[in-house]
Amino acid sequence: MSTTSKARPPGGAIRRQQTRTAYLFLAVPLLFFLIVRFLPTLMALRMSLFDWNILKDTQPFVGLENYTRLAQDERFLTALKNTAVYTLIGVPVQIALGLAVAVMLSRVTALRGLYRALYFAPYVTPIVAAAWVWQWLFSPQFGPVNTFLTWLHLPAQGFLTSPSQALGTTAALVVWQNLGFQIVLFLAGLAAIPRTYFEAAEIDGATGAQAFRRITLPLLNPTIVFSVVTGTIAYLQLFTQVVNLNFTDQGGPLSSTTTVALYIYQLAFGRFQMGYASAVTVMLFAIILLITVIQLKFLTRRYDA
């Protein structure tokens, strides 16, 4: 017994060995992350300080000129406003709908798996395919939605061809497609809440609305925060749906659906203004980072034991 205990390494040495092993396994994905994510970010930051155009032989250093140009760029300001509207509309709507549907599905016993699969199907549908189907549905000439409106003796709508309706129609597509993911998140959050809390509230005479407000919502705070943060980031980077809904008129009529991400694409690969496009990219990164930090600070609740 004594010989075996002496041969065994001390606890501190074992922990250090485990720590070294953990860092060794983490080194490969960390290196991949640095190469794929961090390095391109630094390159974009550096490129934003130059008048970088791939059609020119020289790329002169312009400092912060690309950033000062943003304040006078009407197309950028329009894209920024549209992106903000997408976010302010889409995030609250998809979270409210996702939570409402999740609460209803949590009470369903018959065909539960079928209902959940039907709601989740749009999320796993290819975005391009969904956008083209959406474009057909809301086509002003032969779309089923306008056909249905004529049956009701209502005037046909422009939808994607109307500057006042295109953004809302696009936002509806994004909400519809992301709704299944929100439902799955909230179903997992609801399943993690102990039933004893609701039983105790029922014994105390609390109504269903009171239990939802006092128990469900507070205990769903981590899920809500995650949903708000990830949803906001997704809407601020909105690109694929906007491009494919108006493929021949990217950005919609009068740039009514243009987002910051789409504007970056047009600058970089349409006008080959890589330096200015990089400046817009850095600005978008800073906006996303700032909003994420603010959301995490003010939405996260801490509960004392």
Contacts in CASP RR format, 6 or more apart in sequence:
PFRMAT RR
TARGET T0000
AUTHOR 0000-0000-0000
METHOD contacts of the structure
MODEL  1
MSTTSKARPPGGAIRRQQTRTAYLFLAVPLLFFLIVRFLPTLMALRMSLF
DWNILKDTQPFVGLENYTRLAQDERFLTALKNTAVYTLIGVPVQIALGLA
VAVMLSRVTALRGLYRALYFAPYVTPIVAAAWVWQWLFSPQFGPVNTFLT
WLHLPAQGFLTSPSQALGTTAALVVWQNLGFQIVLFLAGLAAIPRTYFEA
AEIDGATGAQAFRRITLPLLNPTIVFSVVTGTIAYLQLFTQVVNLNFTDQ
GGPLSSTTTVALYIYQLAFGRFQMGYASAVTVMLFAIILLITVIQLKFLT
RRYDA
9 17 0 8 1.000
41 285 0 8 1.000
44 278 0 8 1.000
44 281 0 8 1.000
44 282 0 8 1.000
45 278 0 8 1.000
45 282 0 8 1.000
47 274 0 8 1.000
47 275 0 8 1.000
47 278 0 8 1.000
48 66 0 8 1.000
48 67 0 8 1.000
48 275 0 8 1.000
48 276 0 8 1.000
48 278 0 8 1.000
48 279 0 8 1.000
48 281 0 8 1.000
48 282 0 8 1.000
49 61 0 8 1.000
49 62 0 8 1.000
49 63 0 8 1.000
49 64 0 8 1.000
49 66 0 8 1.000
50 59 0 8 1.000
50 60 0 8 1.000
50 61 0 8 1.000
50 62 0 8 1.000
50 63 0 8 1.000
50 275 0 8 1.000
51 59 0 8 1.000
51 60 0 8 1.000
51 61 0 8 1.000
51 62 0 8 1.000
51 65 0 8 1.000
51 66 0 8 1.000
51 275 0 8 1.000
52 59 0 8 1.000
52 273 0 8 1.000
52 274 0 8 1.000
52 275 0 8 1.000
52 278 0 8 1.000
53 59 0 8 1.000
53 272 0 8 1.000
53 273 0 8 1.000
53 274 0 8 1.000
53 275 0 8 1.000
54 272 0 8 1.000
54 274 0 8 1.000
55 272 0 8 1.000
66 275 0 8 1.000
66 276 0 8 1.000
66 278 0 8 1.000
66 279 0 8 1.000
67 279 0 8 1.000
67 283 0 8 1.000
69 276 0 8 1.000
69 279 0 8 1.000
70 76 0 8 1.000
70 279 0 8 1.000
70 280 0 8 1.000
70 283 0 8 1.000
75 255 0 8 1.000
75 258 0 8 1.000
75 263 0 8 1.000
76 260 0 8 1.000
76 263 0 8 1.000
76 280 0 8 1.000
78 255 0 8 1.000
78 258 0 8 1.000
79 255 0 8 1.000
79 258 0 8 1.000
79 259 0 8 1.000
79 260 0 8 1.000
79 262 0 8 1.000
79 263 0 8 1.000
80 260 0 8 1.000
82 167 0 8 1.000
82 255 0 8 1.000
82 256 0 8 1.000
82 257 0 8 1.000
82 258 0 8 1.000
82 259 0 8 1.000
83 235 0 8 1.000
83 236 0 8 1.000
83 238 0 8 1.000
83 259 0 8 1.000
83 260 0 8 1.000
83 261 0 8 1.000
85 167 0 8 1.000
85 171 0 8 1.000
86 167 0 8 1.000
86 170 0 8 1.000
86 171 0 8 1.000
86 174 0 8 1.000
86 235 0 8 1.000
86 238 0 8 1.000
86 259 0 8 1.000
87 232 0 8 1.000
87 235 0 8 1.000
87 236 0 8 1.000
89 168 0 8 1.000
89 171 0 8 1.000
90 171 0 8 1.000
90 174 0 8 1.000
90 175 0 8 1.000
90 235 0 8 1.000
91 228 0 8 1.000
91 231 0 8 1.000
91 232 0 8 1.000
91 235 0 8 1.000
93 171 0 8 1.000
93 175 0 8 1.000
94 174 0 8 1.000
94 175 0 8 1.000
94 178 0 8 1.000
94 179 0 8 1.000
94 182 0 8 1.000
94 231 0 8 1.000
95 182 0 8 1.000
95 224 0 8 1.000
95 227 0 8 1.000
95 228 0 8 1.000
97 175 0 8 1.000
97 179 0 8 1.000
97 182 0 8 1.000
98 179 0 8 1.000
98 180 0 8 1.000
98 182 0 8 1.000
98 183 0 8 1.000
98 186 0 8 1.000
99 182 0 8 1.000
99 186 0 8 1.000
99 220 0 8 1.000
99 224 0 8 1.000
101 119 0 8 1.000
101 179 0 8 1.000
101 183 0 8 1.000
102 182 0 8 1.000
102 183 0 8 1.000
102 185 0 8 1.000
102 186 0 8 1.000
102 187 0 8 1.000
102 190 0 8 1.000
103 186 0 8 1.000
103 190 0 8 1.000
103 212 0 8 1.000
103 216 0 8 1.000
105 112 0 8 1.000
105 115 0 8 1.000
105 116 0 8 1.000
105 119 0 8 1.000
105 183 0 8 1.000
105 187 0 8 1.000
106 187 0 8 1.000
106 190 0 8 1.000
106 191 0 8 1.000
108 115 0 8 1.000
116 183 0 8 1.000
116 184 0 8 1.000
116 187 0 8 1.000
119 179 0 8 1.000
119 180 0 8 1.000
119 183 0 8 1.000
120 180 0 8 1.000
120 181 0 8 1.000
120 183 0 8 1.000
120 184 0 8 1.000
122 130 0 8 1.000
122 176 0 8 1.000
122 177 0 8 1.000
122 179 0 8 1.000
122 180 0 8 1.000
123 177 0 8 1.000
123 178 0 8 1.000
123 179 0 8 1.000
123 180 0 8 1.000
123 181 0 8 1.000
125 177 0 8 1.000
127 177 0 8 1.000
127 240 0 8 1.000
127 241 0 8 1.000
127 244 0 8 1.000
128 240 0 8 1.000
128 244 0 8 1.000
130 173 0 8 1.000
130 177 0 8 1.000
130 241 0 8 1.000
131 173 0 8 1.000
131 240 0 8 1.000
131 241 0 8 1.000
131 243 0 8 1.000
131 244 0 8 1.000
131 245 0 8 1.000
132 244 0 8 1.000
134 169 0 8 1.000
134 173 0 8 1.000
134 245 0 8 1.000
135 160 0 8 1.000
135 244 0 8 1.000
135 245 0 8 1.000
135 246 0 8 1.000
136 143 0 8 1.000
136 144 0 8 1.000
137 143 0 8 1.000
137 144 0 8 1.000
137 145 0 8 1.000
138 145 0 8 1.000
138 146 0 8 1.000
138 158 0 8 1.000
138 159 0 8 1.000
138 160 0 8 1.000
138 169 0 8 1.000
139 146 0 8 1.000
139 159 0 8 1.000
139 160 0 8 1.000
140 146 0 8 1.000
140 156 0 8 1.000
140 157 0 8 1.000
140 158 0 8 1.000
140 159 0 8 1.000
140 160 0 8 1.000
140 161 0 8 1.000
145 157 0 8 1.000
145 159 0 8 1.000
146 156 0 8 1.000
146 157 0 8 1.000
146 158 0 8 1.000
146 159 0 8 1.000
149 155 0 8 1.000
149 156 0 8 1.000
149 157 0 8 1.000
150 156 0 8 1.000
157 165 0 8 1.000
158 165 0 8 1.000
159 165 0 8 1.000
159 166 0 8 1.000
159 169 0 8 1.000
160 166 0 8 1.000
160 169 0 8 1.000
160 170 0 8 1.000
160 245 0 8 1.000
160 246 0 8 1.000
160 252 0 8 1.000
161 253 0 8 1.000
162 253 0 8 1.000
163 252 0 8 1.000
163 253 0 8 1.000
163 254 0 8 1.000
163 256 0 8 1.000
164 256 0 8 1.000
166 246 0 8 1.000
166 252 0 8 1.000
166 253 0 8 1.000
166 256 0 8 1.000
166 257 0 8 1.000
167 256 0 8 1.000
167 257 0 8 1.000
169 245 0 8 1.000
170 241 0 8 1.000
170 242 0 8 1.000
170 245 0 8 1.000
170 257 0 8 1.000
173 241 0 8 1.000
173 245 0 8 1.000
174 235 0 8 1.000
174 238 0 8 1.000
174 241 0 8 1.000
177 241 0 8 1.000
178 231 0 8 1.000
178 234 0 8 1.000
182 227 0 8 1.000
185 223 0 8 1.000
185 226 0 8 1.000
185 227 0 8 1.000
186 220 0 8 1.000
186 223 0 8 1.000
186 227 0 8 1.000
188 223 0 8 1.000
189 219 0 8 1.000
189 220 0 8 1.000
189 223 0 8 1.000
190 216 0 8 1.000
190 220 0 8 1.000
192 219 0 8 1.000
193 215 0 8 1.000
193 216 0 8 1.000
193 219 0 8 1.000
193 220 0 8 1.000
197 215 0 8 1.000
197 219 0 8 1.000
198 211 0 8 1.000
198 215 0 8 1.000
201 210 0 8 1.000
201 211 0 8 1.000
201 214 0 8 1.000
201 215 0 8 1.000
202 211 0 8 1.000
206 214 0 8 1.000
217 224 0 8 1.000
218 301 0 8 1.000
221 299 0 8 1.000
221 300 0 8 1.000
221 301 0 8 1.000
222 300 0 8 1.000
224 299 0 8 1.000
225 295 0 8 1.000
225 296 0 8 1.000
225 299 0 8 1.000
225 300 0 8 1.000
228 295 0 8 1.000
228 299 0 8 1.000
229 292 0 8 1.000
229 295 0 8 1.000
229 296 0 8 1.000
232 288 0 8 1.000
232 291 0 8 1.000
232 292 0 8 1.000
232 295 0 8 1.000
233 288 0 8 1.000
233 292 0 8 1.000
236 260 0 8 1.000
236 284 0 8 1.000
236 287 0 8 1.000
236 288 0 8 1.000
236 291 0 8 1.000
237 261 0 8 1.000
237 284 0 8 1.000
237 288 0 8 1.000
238 259 0 8 1.000
238 261 0 8 1.000
238 262 0 8 1.000
239 259 0 8 1.000
239 261 0 8 1.000
239 262 0 8 1.000
239 265 0 8 1.000
242 250 0 8 1.000
242 251 0 8 1.000
242 252 0 8 1.000
242 257 0 8 1.000
242 258 0 8 1.000
242 259 0 8 1.000
242 262 0 8 1.000
243 250 0 8 1.000
243 251 0 8 1.000
243 262 0 8 1.000
243 265 0 8 1.000
245 252 0 8 1.000
245 257 0 8 1.000
246 252 0 8 1.000
246 257 0 8 1.000
250 258 0 8 1.000
250 262 0 8 1.000
250 266 0 8 1.000
251 257 0 8 1.000
251 258 0 8 1.000
251 262 0 8 1.000
252 258 0 8 1.000
260 280 0 8 1.000
260 283 0 8 1.000
260 284 0 8 1.000
261 284 0 8 1.000
263 280 0 8 1.000
264 277 0 8 1.000
264 280 0 8 1.000
264 281 0 8 1.000
264 284 0 8 1.000
267 273 0 8 1.000
267 276 0 8 1.000
267 277 0 8 1.000
267 280 0 8 1.000
268 274 0 8 1.000
268 277 0 8 1.000
END
